[in-house]
Amino acid sequence: MHGRVKVKSSAQQEEEKKKEREQKLKLFVAARDTVFRKRSAGEHDEEALQLTQQLLHSNPDFASLWNYRREILLHLETERDEANVQKLYESELFFIEACLKVNPKSYGCWHHRCWVNTRLPKPDWTRELGLCDRCLSLDERNFHCWDYRRSVVKESGVSVEQELQFTDRLIGSNFSNYSSWHYRSTLLPQVRQQPGSDTAATAGCTPQSHRVCEEQLLKEYELAHNAFFTDPNDQSAWFYYRWLLGRAEREEMISCVYVCREGERVAVAFSKPLHAPSAGLLLVLDGKPQKVNWRCIHPRLHHSPVWLCDLPAGSICDISNEHNLTIHWMEKNTHRDCALYTGCAESWCRDSATDQELFRSELSVEKGSVLQAELESCNQLLELEPQNKWCLLTIILLMRALDPLGHEKETLAHFQTLKDVDPMRSSYYSDLCSKFLVENTVLKMEYAEDLSSVCHLDQLLLVTHINLSNNQLVRLPAQFAMLQCLEVRWMTHLFTTANYLEIFLLLNT
Amino acid sequence: MAAEDLPSQFDVVILGTGLTESVIAAACSRVGQSVLHLDRRNYYAGNWASFTFNGLLSWIKEYKNQQEAQITESEEEWRRLIDEGEDAMLLNSVDSSISNIEVFSYASEEDEKEEDLKPPEPHHTVKTLSEETRADSTETPDLVTSDVSTDSELKSHNKEEEGAEPEKEQRPSEDSIEEQQPVTKQEEPPVEVQKITYQKLLKEGRRFNIDLVSKLMYSRGALVDLLIKSNVSRYAEFKNIGRILTCRNGKVEQVPCSRADVFASKQLTVVEKRMLMKFLTFCLDFEQHPEEFQDYSTKLFSEFLKSKKLTEPLQDFVLHSIAMVTQQTLTEEGLKATQHFLRCLGRYGNTPFLFPLYGLGEIPQCFCRMCAVFGGIYCLRHSIQCLVVDKESNRVKAVIDSRGQRISCSHFVVEDSYIRDEQRQNTAARRVSRAVLITDRSVLPSETDQQISLVTIPPVDSSSPSVRMIELCSSSMTCMPGTFLVHLTSSSCGTAQEDLTPIVSQLFHVPAISGEEPSEGSEETSKPAVLWIMYFNMTDTSALDSSSYFLPSNVHVCTGPDASLGSDYSIQLAESVFRDLLPEEDFCPPAPNPEDIIYDGDAPQAEGSGFDQNNEEDKSLSEEESHSPSISAPAEEDTGSQEPPLDTNPTSEE
């Protein structure tokens, strides 16, 4: 038809592009070969700088070229005065910026930029922070840039407050970006360390604890509330919230020592799994240090909370003798004594199981009132979103922290809802529920049923009788060997109804 | 140029360069139709046009003159061009779509002494040209004296020039003034220096691009889709609207509409946040959940909102600022409007809207440019006197232009304002009330002042219309640094001034005399001051369709801009006219990249086919009419922006 514009066909365009690409490749290969020749000849001149610049601009991921470039720059540096060195490296920064536009996730570029900053006589950190901001505004999850930014912040000594404001801004623009939340979690514990912050001191923030002062913490809770009330299905805020709620670390200690004349055996339980032969343990029997071989309860476990050892033959076998045993945990500067009296076949020493702190480590840092208020907020959300798994799970954790026995019924009901709304993870919820049931059982000194897994076996070191029927157990873990005092005849009900046990690991008791 | 220079035959003659006409021109030209595109005005885009400040002042003046002038029609000239069996149908020579223009200037006069001599005239309308020239001749010494008076003054002045957060300094609260005064050694408060005078507005007048029509582009609306589809988008640049504000109980506040807004909102409780998000999420795919709203299908959207347990502020937000419907809107329509808003979110930013840099007037020009690239011929200040209608077929055979040349065509497309009342079924049309304000600060100052705000102002009572306000910052290239350009739009009850004055005095400080400062401590100090204001009414003919006119079948009328926020109506109209014209053709297919166009200079071109002929015309025309379908040149010089190269004429690339 007349009057129409004639346009090249796609085949024609393809052909042109192909030719263009071939031409480009030829040029690239030629330049590359020249550069390599120059490098092996040890030439460190401006021309090499120019050539590598051209090559890197079209392919910023060519690590050898960056390396060569560093050699050239180091050489040129020796020939110039400081002002010119500054100029040299500043133009290098401009060049890297251009390369980052080609590939904002190039390892070579970011690494080279870090290096240039170390060589620059007067680094301009504000400019670098500005670059990071621009980069992150294009891709807020560019971890190369996050990394680089952290190094810039460290070098330039940006204050924690400023950085908190930076995360405020990023979270404000998109609260689903966990990078920003996580960065915030690394900043908060530093807030109190600022010199002259009296509020932190009065709020009881001692430098020893990895805790955030309460005033700040309340602000953080509010921030997280805003996020999960706006979008309860976004996990970033929930993860952050869980981190806020629970940062207590259990005191590291020897929780139980058990000694038995039969077999002249000692079993020790620790508050966390460890590798006993390298943990600096010292066993003192009647004032004399003993050289013993620590053995794990199961060969498959490298780290374990329960360790065994045999005392030298004949050392405690005589029932008419009284013995004093002390285990020293040198690494942690703690110890536990255990006395084996005349006429006793065995003896143990441990703290009472009803100790409030026993299982509550995960969420127990805060004052009850704060946790109570948080529980109320979450319940408010649950009313609006009865099916939300994140909310349900958080409520369960809060209830555990506040009063595990008082909230037991609600907790179990929430677990049921969780399994219904999130069937993909129902086994995870079953296991978690079992863990809590065992904890409750230990606390109540009662029985637990309907378990899918058995947790806290290290707490059961002294248990002698166990009935595993009426549970949902599929297998027993290697940790089952921690039940060092179990009398085997009480295991008979193991295979009875309602368990789906397929494998039974031989216990070495 | 002599009239004979125009070819005597075209496929399509288009009269009026508004958005609809320009899109039709581009679409026709793109598929190979020969297009003659005319406008009687000396600028592009008709009622869609943007003006510099000085340009607007001249436009106002011309408009006033035109209404007074008596046009004498010389009938004989064209009578002899009408043959037997033909009828002549006259077109309107006067544009009556704009009315009730009122202009007030409140910016202080630069020269203090002169001010003293001359009694202040708060209500003087329309600055005359003589006033302008006086201003131009005196402004240089004035500026010097004011700038160098003290060091500190100079400093703050510079700061304002850079556009670096002058707001905080400009708006000292009651307390801070009292506290600061003993500290600052200055004798004058800094506010004095940063005042923008009328002379400065004139001097910086080229930085303004003041739109007659105030609209935004829905990021998934018909206009944006068309710009992308046709590749016309390459001729313009755009800026996101930064925030959506509303006015509740006399207070301007931000409307949380995106996820990030809701999260960051300090005015909503967490429960409100959840309720709002829940409601908005439902609206996104409300068709999937008929059970939620079917009980309300015959009821009002406002009642439905109540039933959803949204608190009162949330109901207001959704009704007025998100759905942007009235109290009388039915549920399903309200849901659809909400859904459209939400679907537009996030495509280009946190709000659903874009605004073209340098003003909305750019958009029709971009389409004109596309038309010209594909061979369309443009003439400004060139109109059609009458149509030549074949009596038998009742079709237009030809047109007679304002120079008395007869040009035959198969289709005639015309903007509504050229149609005479005799051809109308009824002459009653709706009107839109408009106000354009130049202010000294934002209605809601924030950290980043360089953002465009849409402010929805709910109706005072259920009978009055809601008012839409768009506040443009200087980085939108529509006003000079240190000022904001505010557009108010509502459907008319009375004149624009009657309709909009209440809102203006509620949200802005309107000085009683030029340059007057609000008394310290009064409520007025917290409001932006009005420097200059213009009211006018524009006819809204969008309700009319082909049945409203008595016209030959191949005459297609394009109604002017409508009152709505988006331009969807105009684009849909353009497409439907194009379908009438060329039912077989594709509507604005993607334009090829310039480098992919083949120019076979050697091959002999078929007669009337190539660009050669048309481009020659185009060039020669542009010499005389000093026009080219280009992005407005002055703004470009000023800002050094990165516009695409102006000349994409194929001839220049050969």
Interface residues (C-beta under 8 A of the other chain):
Chain A: M1 H2 G3 R4 V5 K6 V7 K8 Q13 G172 S173 N174 F175 H225 N226 A227 F229 T230 D231 P232 S377 Q380 L381 L384 E385
Chain B: V31 G32 Q33 S34 R259 A260 V262 F263 A264 V270 V271 K273 R274 M275 M277 K278 N350 F374 G375 P592 D596 I597 I598 D600 A606 G608 S609 P650
